[in-house]
Amino acid sequence: MNGFKLRHHCGTVYQEGNLEFSRDGNSIITAIGSRVNIYDLANQTARTVSVQARSNISYVCISPDQQVLLQIDTDGYGQLVLLRNDAVLAYLNFHEQVNIAKFSPDTRYLAIALGHKLKIFQCAFHNKKFLGTLLPHLSFSSWHSDTITGLAYWKNYLITSSNDQTVRLCLMEKGTGYVPITLTGHRKPVLGAFPSENFIFSASSDARVFVWEWEEASENFLQAQKADYRRRVGKNPKNHSNSEQLTLRQKHQLQHEGAFNLTCISMQGGLLVAGFKTGNFALYSVSAQEIAVLHTLKMSDFEISAISINSTGELLAFGSKTIGQLLVWEWKSESYILRQMGHSSQLLSACFSPDGHILATGGIDGKIKLWEKGICFATFSEHTHGVVDIIFSRSNTLISCSKDGTVRAYDINKYKQFRVLTTQEQAEFMCLAVDKSGEIIAAGSSSYVIYVWALPTGILCDVLSGHSSPVSSAIFLPSGTLVSGAWDRSLRIWDVFQHKGGCETLDLSGEVLALAGRNDGKQIAASLANGEISLWSLGDLQENFILECRRDAAGGRGFQDRFTAKNNPNNKKFNSLAYSSDGNMLLAAGNSKYLCIYDLKHKTLFFKVSFTENRALSGVLDRLNSKNMTEAGPVNELDLDEYDGFRDIDEQGVTAGHRPGDINKKTLQVRASKVAFASNGKIFGIVTTEGLLVYSTDSGEKWLPMTLDTEITKPKVIESLIKQDYTTALATSLILGEDELTKNVIMRIPASEIASIVSQIVGTELISLINILGKEAIKCTELGFIMAWVMEICRSHSQKLRGHSEIRNLLRNLVKKYNDLAWMAQENTYLLQFLSR
């Protein structure tokens, strides 16, 4: 987006699918809609992978080397993403919904479960000929008779569990004559099978755990496996190479407070964690002889949807899609490492703090959440209805208004509410404005009036009447003037502080949907219901010009629309406007998937970008496929899941669809209700149907294919230097990230080769080179040589590096070095003159 890149997806922390720990256990990966969030547990930060799926993501998995992420949506489409810089290695189509996917521990294989089918691919991430692709290895069209529920690697086998109440073992090698082993005995669907040394533990939904021991195969076992093979395939195996078998040794019953129904289970080492339908989970110590309870805890009143254990067995992750909750718990210290819960419904408003570090969001659920670096650290739930607008008045004060008829003020340092502003009659607020001092609050209502309060005292100072329809937007200008817009096709300018009682009226050609004011207070922009943006000069109260935006704002066709996108009048207008910090650009977004950026100096559309391509949302596609239409309506709108009366009714007799806090499962319409710029101009956010998308200035990273080469080693750097292949030597050392090695390479490169080498270094390698040169500029004696590198970098990459902090740091170090040398020369002037005689 011309220098901006998606950094965070706030408002939602977990919706559905699995939870995946990184191999080092310091990060947790979860899917939110059509995007993936990665939570850094050590630094308490989060980032969003910028690669978006075609639809809602149902499964994610990461390679053991933590370099490649596989995200798969509900339609069976997937992307292999290089996590280093979010580059797409390959686009995949599995042609049907994927249940589970899992990389082998050595990253050689990737197993995919599609219903009852099983496919195994060979990963070619380090193969130069097939870089970033998956090569078919094994495929079974009917591996189980029902849906596969679990995958696990053990020795040279792949262990699968299924709803058909069986566990099967697949040999990863081809053409050995091996007959797959089938383990039976469970009476309910098997949720997972987990290997541990010479044992396999299988767990079913009735909380039964079977222990299987690996030993030498008996003749009866071989005959039984041949019979099972004949039943599944319809013919006898050509040869039989099985020499070992699995024997059932123990049966255990898990129980927690009378609950026997498991919803998910996971195991790592000798620890097993089980999630129950009641919202409780239990941690067990597992051995072949016994299973002992270590800890039990209640996560919530709703069932646990996903469980994961990190590689060390210290951290447990839980997700509940019913309430959108994500927890990471350290069981030894019995403390939460991460505790997040998003909004239970769509967002309505958002704003940045004055320093741009904190982001506040308000939703239909009546909650206000504070976010920093993608992590929610505070929640206010005093409002009883949707929060329609929120504004930071000062660095530590947040003001909100709601449809419940109240305006509330919060101290975000103390995390508490300190003021409630109300009216004598019942009001439904639609917009909010705060003056620059933070002491005067104005709120527009659906009853055609604007209420004005003094925040320090909480007294209602004035009621401004004059509009003949609901007041949709209001802003305070730096001069203290209040500007309001309403559905009566007018703007009104109020002098709140002089109490003159009158106002200036500006007539418009359409109903006002949104207002935005330039930072200098000399111009305002109004979005109208007829698809126009009207810009006014407040000095002479004259209309500067009008932007015709109907075609720019137009979106796609909704699933229920009976007319084409071109003829849809509802998506040809903007709901929100925001000026850039310099006032030259205007951001606009509305009832479509597009964000439009207008160049006000040239009065043209500067940039138009789609903030989502999630086909699960109504209105994303311009044309709909007729095969998805039925007599009962669009396929997307139908609930095709099997009805289970016992599953849909909880212990209190409340159906699942009517549980409090349950997230709405209806197909949502794509729209953007708010756009906001941070005061520094480097960050902006869009409140969309999926949540709040936060964009910030991009570092300009590019992907070098050689980063996946297994030959990138220190000996390779030395070998390249000997061969005088200086470009490869420098690039390889930068990728390795060893500063001392890179410094030695730089010093051995001839000055005549600097220009050609610098022109070939891009992305993060260029940034690393600048950082190293900055460090060397302080302590290096070869300052002229360093300056030659700096000059060539400026000649080749000046446009790309403009505004980067790394260049500023390098310049600062060079200036410091210059000042040191100048001082030294001045202090030794007479000595130099004496020595020069």
Residue, then its C-alpha position, 0 to 999 in steps of 0.5 A: m500500500n505504497g509504503f504501508k504494511l499490515r502489522h496487527h489485526c485487533g478486535t479478535v484473538y481466536q475464532e476457529g481452527n487449531l492452535e499451533f506453538s512454535r518449536d521453541g515454544n515462545s510463540i503461539i499461532t492462531a487463525i482469525g478470519s482469513r488471516v493469521n496472528i502470531y503472538d510472541l509470548a516472551n515479549q508480549t507482542a503480536r503481529t499479523v501475517s500480511v498474506q491473506a487466505r481466500s476464505n476463513i482459515s480452518y487450519v494452520c501449521i508451522s514447519p519445525d524450523q519455524q521458517v514456513l507457515l501453511q495456512i488452509d481455508t475452509d474451501g481447501y485452498g492454502q498458501l505456503v508463507l515464508l515467515r521471514n518476510d511474509a513471502v508466498l512460496a506456493y499457492l495450493n489447492f486441495h480441492e476439498q476441506v482439510n481437517i488436519a495438516k502436519f509437518s514431519p519433525d525433519t520437515r521432509y514430509l507434510a501429511i494432509a487429512l481431507g475427510h477420510k482421505l490421507k495425502i502425504f507430500q514431500c516438502a521441497f523447501h530446500n530443493k533449488k529445482f522445485l523451490g517452495t513446492l510440495l511433491p506428491h509422495l503417498s495418497f490414500s482415497s479411503w484411509h479411514s471410513d470416517t473423518i480423520t481427527g488426528l495425525a502424529y509422526w513416530k519413528n518412520y510411521l504416520i499415526t492417524s486417528s478417526n471418528d470411525q473409532t480406529v487408529r491406523l499406522c502408515l509407513m512413510e516409505k514406498g513399496t515395502g509391502y507393508v500392510p497398515i496396522t489398524l488398532t480397534g477397541h474404542r467405542k467412541p470417536v478417537l480424538g487423537a493418538f500420541p506416541s511415547e517411546n515404545f507406547i502409543f496412547s489413544a484417547s476417545s471422546d468418552a474420555r477413555v485412554f488406551v495404551w498400546e505397546w510396540e512388540e514383535a508381531s505374532e501370527n494371529f496379529l499378522q492374520a488379523q491385519k491381512a483380513d483388515y486389509r482385504r476388507r478395506v481394499g477388496k484383495n489380499p496383499k501381495n507381500h507382507s513385511n510386517s515384523e512388529q505389532l501393537t498390543l493393548r496393555q492398559k485402559h484408563q478412564l479420565q474424569h473431571e467433576g463427573a464430566f466424561n465428554l471430551t472436546c479436544i485433547s493434546m499430549q506432549g512427552g509424559l503430559l496429557v491435557a484434556g478439554f471437557k464440554t463443561g469448559n474445564f480442562a485437566l492436566y495428567s501425568v501419563s505412563a504405561q501403568e497409570i494416569a495421574v491428575l496434576h492440575t484442573l482448572k475451569m477456563s469458562d462456562f463454554e466448551i474448549s475448542a482447541i488445545s495445544i502443548n508446547s515442545t517443552g511441556e511447560l505451556l498449555a494453550f486453550g481456545s474457545k470459539t464460542i466466546g473468542q477467548l485465547l489462553v496460554w497457561e504455565w502449569k508449574s507456576e499456575s499463572y497465565i502467560l497470555r489471556q486474551m478475549g476479543h469483542s464478541s461481535q462487530l466493531l463500530s469505532a476505534c481511535f489512536s492515542p496522541d502518541g500512537h502507541i495505544l489503540a482503543t476499540g469499541g464494539i456492538d457488545g458494549k465493550i471498550k478494549l485497549w491494545e498495544k502492539g496487537i495485545c489487549f491489556a485492558t477492557f471496560s464493560e460499563h456500557t450496556h449497548g454498542v459503543v458508537d464513537i471513542i476519542f482520546s482527549r489527553s494521553n491518559t483520558l478516553i471518552s466514549c459514547s454509546k447508544d445506551g444514552t451515556v458518555r463515559a470518561y476513563d483514566i487509562n493509567k488507572y484502568k477505571q471509569f471516573r465520569v459518566l455524562t448523562t441527559q435528563e431525557q433518554a437519548e441515543f448518541m450517534c457521534l462524539a467530539v472533544d475539544k483540544s483542551g479535553e475539557i468540553i465534550a459534545a455528543g450528537s444524538s438521534s433526537y436532532v440535538i447536540y449535548v455539551w458537557a464540561l468534563p471536569t465537573g460533569i455538568l451539562c452546559d448546553v443543548l444545541s438545537g437546530h438540526s431537523s434530523p439525527v446528528s451523524s457526525a461532529i468535530f471540534l476544530p483547533s479554534g474551538t469551533l464545533v462543526s456538526g453534520a446531520w441527515d438534514r443535508s446541512l452542516r452547522i458551525w457552532d461557537v460553543f464558548q461564546h454562547k451566542g445561541g446561533c450558528e452558521t448553516l451550510d447547505l449540502s446536496g446530500e445527507v451527511l454520513a461523516l466529517a473530517g477536519r484538517n489538522d490546521g482547522k482551515q478545511i473540513a470534508a463531508s461524506l454525503a449519502n449521494g456518494e460525494i465528498s464535499l470539501w469546505s474552506l472555513g475561512d470564507l465558508q465556501e465550498n472548495f470542490i466536490l469529489e465524485c466518489r460513487r464509482d470509487a466507493a462501489g463494492g461487490r454483490g451480496f449473497q442476498d442481493r437481487f441486482t448486480a453490484k453495478n446497480n447496488p445503491n447501498n455500497k456507493k458511499f463512504n462511512s468514514l473519512a480521515y485526513s493524513s497528518d500533512g493534510n494533503m491526503l484524504l482516506a475514505a472507506g464505506n460499504s465495500k472492500y475498498l479503501c480509497i486515498y484521495d490527493l486533495k492537491h490534484k483533486t484525484l483518486f491517488f490510490k485504491v486498495s482492497f483491505t480484504e479478499n475473504r470470500a466468506l463475506s458477502g459483497v467481496l465478489d463482483r459476480l456470484n456463481s449460480k451453482n451456489m444458489t439453491e431454492a432455500g437461498p445461497v449455500n453460504e447462508l445455509d446451516l448444513d451441519e448435522y443436528d445433534g440435540f444433545r450437542d446443541i443444548d447445554e446443562q442449563g437447557v439453553t440452546a447453543g445458538h442462544r448462549p450469551g456471548d455467542i458470536n453471530k454465525k450469520t454471513l457478514q456483509v463486508r464494510a468499513s465503519k471507521v478509518a483513523f490516522a495516528s498523529n505521527g502519520k505513520i500508522f492508520g487503522i480501518v474498522t472492518t467487518e473482520g476487525l481492526l486492521v492496523y497498517s504502518t510504514d513498511s521497511g521495504e523488505k524483499w525476499l531473496p530465494m537464496t535464504l532457503d539454501t542449505e549451503i549458507t554456512k560460514p565455510k561457504v562465505i570463506e570459499s566465496l572470498i577465495k574465489q573472489d565472488y564478493t557479492t555471494a560472500l557478502a550476501t551470505s554473511l548478511i543472511l547468517g547474521e554474524d556481524e563480525l564475519t560480515k565486517n571481515v568480508i566488507m574489509r576484504i572487498p576491493a574499493s573498485e567492486i563496491a558499486s556493483i556489489v551494493s546495487q545487488i543487495v536489497g531488503t533486510e540484507l541492505i538494512s543489516l549492512i547499513n547497521i554494521l556500517g553505522k557501528e563501524a563508523i564509530k570505532c573503525t580506522e578505515l573511515g574513508f573506506i566506510m564512506a565509500w560504502v555509504m556513498e554507493i548506498c546513497r547513490s543506489h538506494s536513496q529513494k528506498l531508504r528515505g525516512h528509515s531510522e537505520i539511515r538516520n542512525l548511520l548519519r548520526n554516527l558519521v556526524k559524531k565521528y566527524n566532530d571527534l576528528a574535528w576536535m582532535a585536529q583543533e586541539n593538536t593544531y600547534l603540534l601538527q604545525f611543529l611536526s610539519r616543519 
